[in-house]
Amino acid sequence: MTFYQGQSLADAVREATAVLTDAGVPSPRVDAELLADHLLGVGLGRLRAMVLGDAPAPDGYRELVEERAGRVPLQHITGVAYFRHLELRVGPGVFIPRPETESVVQLVIDHVSGLPNPKVVDLGTGSGAIAGSIAFEVPGAEVHAVEYSMLAHAWAARNLEPLGVILVEGDLRDALPEHNGTFDVVVSNPPYIPAEAIPTEPEVALHDPPEALYGGGADGMVLPTAAAASAARLLKPGGYFVMEHAEVQAAWIAGMLQRTGRWNNVTTHYDLNGKERATSAILATLSPDE
């Protein structure tokens, strides 16, 4: 790269885009602009107007572009991930929330619409994206979140404390026993990647924490199965469970829920890309002799 002091912003962004393209970054132009805006703090609209003028490139831009070209996640460089209406603090040790998960949050919001003071728990909250969004978008909701990783828990605490979410450090397999049978909604985006399915994207393979990726076992289904069992334990009869998963796992998860005999209305849901992204179910109401 030939960035130098005094180079125009337009030339720097154009060159950065070429560098990121050569490095295989999926969205090189947008990332080049976001890195520039991270330094300038003017917003993308204003930045794009500045590119049309003769504004100078910001100091430190070359170094940030070199990091991104090395496939360090953009969010680790800027320290911020945007999710629905939230600006989340993220960095090493926490899973970066994906846009696909926003549709899972919408399923919860749609379900609790009209329900006074719903009680919701997010199992395996990571950065707190799901729990924080529900707390922000559903006034009056009592939102809990569980996270096992000490590092991820620290990031979640920064994001969730201002939103009033009750965060605990614990294992989704046995967390919150004192709340058994009291939740209206359990939502989870558990680790679900099979043991041998190593992600191809360097940003994921090298920077997302392994404990947030691999679901356990050859098929990756140990933790998703555990999340479903915990949901059955934590929900009120008639409570709502929704879990994110890989597209190829939809049929397996639906079958798993149906085989337990604990769930009704098992439904697969599609994300904005038309992929089978989540499965929901309603906890069956037990008969008096159960």
Stockholm file with secondary structure:
# STOCKHOLM 1.0

chainA/1-290         MTFYQGQSLADAVREATAVLTDAGVPSPRVDAELLADHLLGVGLGRLRAMVLGDAPAPDGYRELVEERAGRVPLQHITGVAYFRHLELRVGPGVFIPRPETESVVQLVIDHVSGLPNPKVVDLGTGSGAIAGSIAFEVPGAEVHAVEYSMLAHAWAARNLEPLGVILVEGDLRDALPEHNGTFDVVVSNPPYIPAEAIPTEPEVALHDPPEALYGGGADGMVLPTAAAASAARLLKPGGYFVMEHAEVQAAWIAGMLQRTGRWNNVTTHYDLNGKERATSAILATLSPDE
#=GR chainA/1-290 SS CCCCTTCBHHHHHHHHHHHHHHTTCSSHHHHHHHHHHHHHCSCHHHHHHHHTTTCBCCTTHHHHHHHHHTTCCHHHHHSEEEETTEEEECCTTSCCCCGGGHHHHHHHHHHHTTCSSCEEEEESCTTTHHHHHHHHHSTTCEEEEEECCHHHHHHHHHHHGGGTCEEEECCTTTCCGGGTTCEEEEEECCCCBCTTCCCSSHHHHHHSCGGGTBCSSTTSCHHHHHHHHHHHHHEEEEEEEEEECCGGGHHHHHHHHHHHTCEEEEEEEECTTSCEEEEEEEECCCCTTC
#=GC SS_cons         CCCCTTCBHHHHHHHHHHHHHHTTCSSHHHHHHHHHHHHHCSCHHHHHHHHTTTCBCCTTHHHHHHHHHTTCCHHHHHSEEEETTEEEECCTTSCCCCGGGHHHHHHHHHHHTTCSSCEEEEESCTTTHHHHHHHHHSTTCEEEEEECCHHHHHHHHHHHGGGTCEEEECCTTTCCGGGTTCEEEEEECCCCBCTTCCCSSHHHHHHSCGGGTBCSSTTSCHHHHHHHHHHHHHEEEEEEEEEECCGGGHHHHHHHHHHHTCEEEEEEEECTTSCEEEEEEEECCCCTTC
//
